[in-house]
Amino acid sequence: LAAGEGGDASLFQERAGASEAREVEEPDVNISAMWHQLRGAVQIDALRQHLQQLPGIEAVQSLQREIAELQAEHLDADRIKAQLASQWEEVVHAVRLENVSEALAQARANHSEEIEALQEQYNALRSEIPNMTLQEAQTKAAEAWTQLREEHLHPHLDELERRGDDAP
């Protein structure tokens, strides 16, 4: 596959449907900080699910350490997941697609043997949400986050980021 064929991170970020561009109004939220928190919460959730499938004690302990490190950085991950429950699957999907997009771009840059497998994984994920861009997913999550903040159900992002930066 050529570097631009089939989709990559930039296509996911830029694609707005078949041929129509959508105007997306950004809410009053630091989307980068919010997405950082959401990505961390998704990663913790995925590692917990993986933990249940591990056979050996060493692998379990290693994964438990990784989860603990992520939880130190993303202190409210469980609360974020609970409060965004109605959108959680969409957030997880967008984060997974972004992760695969980044891995695909890296594999292409390194001329890796993993390009074809990552491209297939990307195409499968992309087909599940063909008309949503990363910006749209982030904006939708930011709107929900803003609503939670207005209802005083969630701390301010600056506070979450500061607490995560202070983690050991």
URSULMO-V340663 format. One record per backbone hydrogen bond with DSSP energy under -1.0 kcal/mol. CO is the residue of the C=O (numbers start at 0). NH is the residue of the N-H. Records with the same first field share a line. If there is no record, write none. Layout:
CO->NH ; NH
This chain:
1->4
7->11
8->12
9->13
10->14
11->133
26->28
28->30
29->33
30->34
31->35
32->36
33->37
34->38
35->39
36->40
37->41
38->42
39->43
40->44
41->45
42->46
43->47
44->48
45->49
46->50
47->51
49->52
50->53
55->59
56->60
57->61
58->62
59->63
60->64
61->65
62->66
63->67
64->68
65->69
66->70
67->71
68->72
69->73
73->76
75->79
76->80
77->81
78->82
79->83
81->84
83->86
86->90
87->91
88->92
89->93
90->94
91->95
92->96
93->97
94->98
95->99
96->100
97->101
98->102
99->103
100->104
101->105
102->106
103->107
104->108
105->109
106->111
107->110
113->117
114->118
115->119
116->120
117->121
118->122
119->123
120->124
121->125
122->126
128->131
132->136
133->137
134->138
135->139
136->140
137->141
138->142
139->143
140->144
141->145
142->146
143->147
144->148
145->149
146->150
147->152
148->151
155->159
156->160
157->161
158->162
159->163
160->164
161->165
